[in-house]
Amino acid sequence: MSDTNSPQDPNAEQPKKKSGLSRLFSRDKNKSDTAPDLNAEAATVEEGLSKSRNSLLGKIGHVFKGSFDLDDDLFEELEEVLITSDIGVDASLKLVENLRNRVKTEKIQDTAGVIAGLRTEVANMVRPAQQPWNVLHQRPYVMLMVGVNGVGKTTTTAKIAKQFKDQGRSVMFAAADTFRAAATEQLQEWGRRLDIPVVAQGHGADAAAVAHDALTSAIVKGTHVLMIDTAGRLHTQSDLMEQLQKINRVLGNLDPSMPHEVMQILDAGTGQNALSQLDHFKDAVGVNSVCLTKLDGSAKGGLAISITQKYQLPIRYLGVGEGFNDLQAFDADAFAAALVPDLSESQS
């Protein structure tokens, strides 16, 4: 007798593909949870920026191929390279101008000197994004997490929360994304895994009411950090943008200093379009910090330079991998070293 459940049987019942949260957390009732390893070794900024660095390597390598003169033509070529690497026009022009002055002042005459100078100028340009962050100056320290759909906002919120907990700080989540049906469930799952309390209401509830309840609870419990996860929205969705503004007003009515931080999660893969998103959210709800995610999946790491050049906002974190610990605090020197290639790499 044939086995009706054998793979060869076209009538055999096939296993259902996982979807939604079950796929996200790889849950299996017959196995222990195999969610993202919360203690996995973290990727480095250099690894996360490898695509961006390799892209620059090819372009800059072409500029310095064969014999060359450190003249206007070469610097114009460098400008084109940087502009096409999502550094942006204004930032690229300033970067090359600073490099040109450095080459002249320090009498640099070789490729290695120019590349080292470029690396230094990149670090100098993004240094304003490396700002001190004392989340303990207020208790609770209230963070409003915002951004468009698909940038990884909820997962990034959980990653940041784990870092707070690892530092000995207590955290609370507010599930203010009441627009997306599974959003509250997703945040509650992260809360369970990280042992973080979650304040939530039902689907379609007033997001500002959720934020209010969470803040009241955080004050009573003496929580260090309250992180309010909001619905992903396009800046063109005026009703949802007004919802964010309402959350701000409700928090401000309880304490005019709240929220202390409005952090926008930006997907590096969107390139210069991220600047347009930031413009609108900054105008609407006063974004005052940035987390740049998915750098490992694109060659657009130069976006951090144009963000800093235009807004002078702190970039709190860089998402440099898909792992749970692949969220690195922004460091200007480490960023520049990871982004600007050593041309000798092309020889290896």
Secondary structure, 3 states (H helix, E strand, C coil): CCCCCCCCCCCCCCCCCCCHHHHHCCCCCCCCCCCCCCCCCCCCHHHHCHHHHHHHHHHHHHHCCCCCCCCHHHHHHHHHHHHHHHHCHHHHHHHHHHHHHHHHHCCCCCHHHHHHHHHHHHHHHHHHHCCCCCCCCCCCEEEEEECCCCCCHHHHHHHHHHHHHHCCCCEEEEEECCCCCCHHHHHHHHHHHHCCCEECCCCCCCHHHHHHHHHHHHHHHCCCEEEEEECCCCCCCHHHHHHHHHHHHHHHHHCCCCCCEEEEEEEHHHCCHHHHHHHHHHHHHCCCEEEEECHHHCCCCCHHHHHHHHHCCCEEEEECCCCCCCEEECCHHHHHHHHCCCHHHHHC
